[in-house]
């Protein structure tokens, strides 16, 4: 069994921080893959320590903390609130703490509108940061690709292989899903610049700071799923299990800050591909993590129908376009 206290002391020492200053270690819940701990020092300083598991996951989940560190570097370049990396050591990442708590029901309706608009501006700034190629910077699926089509189809192939390996309960056979997805691949050719994409901006990863009279975004956290690719890919988790086109406040802020949000047929096809990719991950990952894959599980009730909807949307768009 891992001695988390001693591990945290070793991490602090590697970061140039006297390990004897560690006063308290608190495990944080809410994550689904890496373990996360809140480190408090004797002088009042706080850090977040994230540690990768030693168990096997999906293909793209190798070296996730490399991608997370890359996201925070990009966020700093874009002047977007996010943790800053203090030190990194392969299977662990030590970072600063952002103010606030995850977006939740404690927000009033008018605050929600203002915050969604602010979030749109921040995401547009992230998307102006470009990388050296397309794909996951972790190298989990190989080196960055020269074009988005090669990168993203490789990502889809990897999660489809994961589905064949782990045999999750999917609403359609894997090969049928793959055939439908392939009919939309031409739309990927419209993406020519690799933008910084968080790809996991659901409310739990958006901190809201209410320490002042006006609530604000305190930080965008858990950037471990970060990739270089199509900005539209971020719209999936930003409207998780929903439709970003209905989020008028977010889109207003996004466009105001220079983000492009046009929903023509190629864009809708790409959005459907990204939705299918995320939902395949969500349906498959429960198996290696030992989660409930029974008929009453949340992913079956909520996610499986959305995967079907994404696939049906591709077929509908290909038929009418």
C-alpha positions in Angstrom: 0.0 0.0 0.0 1.3 3.4 -0.9 2.4 5.7 1.9 0.9 8.9 0.6 2.6 11.1 3.3 6.1 9.9 2.4 5.3 10.2 -1.3 4.2 13.8 -0.9 7.3 14.5 1.1 9.5 13.1 -1.8 7.6 15.2 -4.3 8.1 18.4 -2.3 11.8 17.6 -1.9 12.0 17.1 -5.7 10.3 20.5 -6.2 12.9 22.2 -3.9 10.4 22.6 -1.0 11.6 21.4 2.4 9.6 18.2 3.0 9.4 18.8 6.7 7.1 21.7 6.0 4.3 19.3 5.0 1.6 19.8 7.7 -1.5 18.1 6.2 -2.5 15.9 3.3 -6.1 15.6 2.3 -7.3 13.3 -0.6 -9.6 15.0 -2.9 -12.6 13.2 -4.5 -14.4 13.9 -7.8 -11.6 12.7 -10.1 -12.2 9.6 -12.1 -8.6 8.5 -13.1 -5.6 10.1 -11.3 -5.5 10.4 -7.6 -5.5 14.0 -6.3 -4.2 15.3 -2.9 -4.3 18.7 -1.2 -1.0 19.5 0.4 -0.9 22.1 3.2 2.4 23.4 4.5 3.3 24.8 7.9 3.6 28.3 6.4 0.1 28.2 5.0 1.1 27.4 1.4 -1.1 25.0 -0.5 -0.4 22.7 -3.5 -2.3 20.1 -5.4 -0.5 16.8 -6.1 -1.8 14.6 -8.8 -0.5 11.0 -9.2 -1.2 8.7 -12.1 -2.5 5.2 -11.3 -0.4 2.1 -11.9 -3.3 0.2 -13.4 -4.0 -0.1 -17.1 -6.6 2.1 -18.7 -7.6 3.1 -22.2 -5.0 3.6 -24.9 -5.1 7.4 -24.7 -4.8 7.5 -20.9 -1.0 6.8 -20.8 1.1 9.8 -19.7 -2.0 11.9 -19.1 -0.1 14.2 -16.8 2.2 15.2 -19.6 -0.8 16.6 -21.4 -2.1 18.2 -18.3 1.2 20.1 -17.8 1.0 21.2 -21.4 -2.5 22.6 -20.9 -1.4 24.7 -18.0 1.5 26.1 -19.9 -0.9 27.0 -22.8 -3.4 28.5 -20.3 -0.7 30.7 -18.8 0.3 31.9 -22.3 -3.4 32.8 -23.0 -3.7 34.5 -19.6 -6.5 32.1 -18.6 -6.9 31.2 -14.9 -5.7 27.7 -14.3 -3.2 25.9 -12.0 0.5 26.6 -12.6 2.9 23.7 -12.6 5.4 23.7 -9.7 7.2 20.5 -10.6 6.6 17.4 -12.7 8.1 13.9 -12.3 6.6 11.5 -14.8 3.8 9.8 -12.8 3.1 12.9 -10.7 2.4 16.6 -11.1 2.6 19.3 -8.4 0.7 22.4 -9.1 -0.7 25.6 -7.5 -4.2 26.0 -6.2 -7.0 28.0 -7.9 -9.6 29.8 -5.9 -13.2 28.7 -5.9 -15.2 25.5 -6.0 -16.7 23.5 -8.9 -19.6 25.0 -10.8 -22.8 23.9 -9.1 -26.3 24.6 -8.0 -25.2 27.3 -5.6 -25.2 29.8 -8.5 -28.1 32.1 -9.1 -29.6 32.3 -12.6 -28.1 35.8 -13.4 -24.7 34.6 -12.1 -24.9 31.6 -14.5 -25.5 33.9 -17.5 -22.6 36.2 -16.6 -20.2 33.3 -15.8 -21.1 31.4 -19.1 -20.3 34.6 -21.0 -17.0 34.9 -19.1 -16.3 31.3 -19.8 -16.9 31.8 -23.5 -14.3 34.6 -23.6 -11.7 32.4 -21.7 -12.2 29.4 -24.0 -11.8 31.7 -27.1 -8.5 32.8 -25.7 -7.4 29.2 -25.1 -8.3 28.4 -28.7 -5.9 31.1 -30.0 -3.0 29.1 -28.6 -1.6 26.8 -31.3 0.7 23.8 -31.1 3.3 22.1 -33.2 1.0 19.4 -34.6 -2.3 17.6 -34.0 -3.2 15.0 -31.3 -2.3 14.2 -27.7 1.0 15.8 -26.6 1.5 12.9 -24.2 2.5 10.7 -27.2 0.2 8.0 -25.9 -1.1 7.3 -29.4 2.2 8.2 -31.1 3.8 11.4 -32.3 1.8 14.5 -33.2 0.3 14.2 -36.7 0.7 16.8 -39.5 -3.1 17.0 -40.1 -6.2 16.8 -38.0 -7.8 14.0 -40.0 -4.9 11.7 -39.3 -4.8 12.6 -35.6 -8.5 12.3 -34.9 -9.2 9.2 -36.9 -6.3 7.6 -34.9 -7.9 8.7 -31.7 -11.2 7.1 -32.8 -9.4 3.9 -33.9 -7.8 3.7 -30.4 -11.0 3.9 -28.5 -12.8 1.5 -30.8 -9.9 -0.9 -30.2 -10.4 -0.3 -26.5 -14.1 -1.2 -26.9 -13.3 -4.4 -28.7 -10.8 -5.3 -25.9 -12.9 -4.4 -22.9 -16.3 -5.3 -24.4 -18.4 -2.6 -22.7 -22.2 -2.5 -23.2 -22.6 -0.4 -26.3 -25.9 0.5 -28.0 -24.6 -0.7 -31.4 -21.9 -3.1 -32.5 -18.4 -1.6 -32.6 -17.9 -2.3 -36.3 -21.3 -0.7 -37.2 -20.3 2.4 -35.1 -17.0 2.5 -37.0 -18.7 2.4 -40.4 -21.0 5.3 -39.5 -18.1 7.4 -38.2 -16.0 6.9 -41.3 -18.7 8.5 -43.5 -18.0 11.9 -41.7 -14.2 11.9 -42.0 -14.1 14.3 -44.9 -15.4 17.1 -42.6 -12.2 16.8 -40.6 -10.1 18.2 -43.5 -11.5 21.7 -42.9 -9.4 22.0 -39.7 -6.0 23.4 -40.6 -4.5 24.7 -37.3 -3.9 22.7 -34.1 -5.6 24.7 -31.3 -5.3 24.2 -27.6 -8.4 22.1 -26.6 -9.1 21.1 -23.0 -11.7 18.5 -24.0 -13.1 18.0 -20.4 -14.7 21.4 -19.6 -17.8 20.0 -17.8 -18.9 22.0 -14.7 -16.8 19.9 -12.3 -13.6 21.2 -13.9 -14.7 24.9 -13.9 -14.0 26.6 -10.5 -16.2 29.5 -9.5 -14.7 32.1 -7.1 -17.3 33.9 -5.0 -14.8 35.6 -2.7 -15.8 39.0 -4.1 -19.3 40.4 -4.6 -19.2 39.4 -8.3 -18.6 35.7 -9.0 -15.9 34.9 -11.5 -14.1 31.9 -13.0 -11.4 31.0 -10.6 -9.7 28.4 -12.7 -10.1 25.7 -15.4 -8.7 22.5 -13.9 -8.0 18.9 -14.8 -6.4 19.5 -18.2 -5.3 15.9 -18.5 -7.4 15.2 -21.6 -5.9 18.2 -23.4 -5.1 17.8 -27.1 -4.1 19.9 -30.1 -6.9 20.0 -32.5 -10.3 21.5 -33.6 -11.7 24.1 -31.2 -15.2 22.7 -31.9 -14.1 19.6 -29.9 -14.3 21.6 -26.7 -18.0 22.3 -27.3 -18.9 18.7 -26.5 -17.9 18.7 -22.8 -19.0 22.4 -22.5 -22.5 21.2 -23.2 -22.1 17.7 -21.9 -25.0 15.5 -23.1 -26.5 18.6 -24.6 -26.3 21.1 -27.5 -23.9 24.0 -27.3 -26.0 25.9 -29.8 -28.6 26.5 -27.0 -26.0 28.1 -24.7 -26.4 31.7 -26.0 -24.4 33.3 -23.1 -21.4 31.1 -23.7 -21.5 31.6 -27.5 -21.9 35.4 -27.1 -18.7 35.5 -25.0 -16.9 33.2 -27.3 -17.6 35.2 -30.4 -17.0 38.5 -28.6 -13.5 37.3 -27.8 -12.9 36.3 -31.4 -13.9 32.7 -31.3 -15.4 31.2 -34.4 -18.7 29.3 -33.8 -20.4 28.5 -37.1 -22.6 25.5 -37.4 -22.7 24.6 -41.1 -22.9 21.0 -42.2 -19.1 20.2 -42.0 -19.1 21.7 -38.5 -22.1 19.7 -37.4 -20.5 16.5 -38.7 -17.3 17.2 -36.8 -19.3 17.9 -33.6 -21.1 14.6 -34.0 -17.8 12.9 -34.4 -16.4 14.5 -31.2 -19.6 13.7 -29.3 -19.3 10.0 -30.4 -15.7 9.9 -29.4 -16.3 11.3 -25.9 -19.4 9.0 -25.4 -17.4 6.0 -26.5 -14.8 6.8 -23.9 -17.4 7.3 -21.2 -19.1 4.0 -22.0 -15.8 2.0 -22.3 -13.8 3.4 -19.4 -16.2 2.0 -16.8 -14.9 -1.5 -17.5 -11.2 -1.2 -16.7 -12.1 1.1 -13.7 -14.4 -1.6 -12.3 -17.5 0.5 -12.5 -21.2 -0.5 -12.7 -22.0 -1.5 -16.3 -25.4 -2.9 -15.4 -28.6 -1.8 -17.1 -29.3 0.8 -14.4 -25.9 2.5 -14.5 -25.8 6.2 -15.2 -23.7 5.8 -18.4 -26.2 3.4 -19.8 -29.2 5.6 -19.0 -27.6 9.0 -20.0 -24.7 8.4 -22.3 -25.7 5.5 -24.5 -28.7 7.4 -26.0 -26.5 10.3 -26.7 -24.1 8.1 -28.6 -27.0 6.8 -30.7 -28.1 10.4 -31.3 -24.6 11.4 -32.5 -24.5 8.5 -34.9 -28.0 9.2 -36.2 -27.1 12.8 -36.7 -24.1 11.8 -38.9 -26.4 9.6 -41.0 -29.0 12.3 -41.3 -26.5 15.0 -42.4 -24.8 12.7 -44.9 -28.2 11.9 -46.4 -29.4 15.5 -46.7 -26.2 17.2 -47.6 
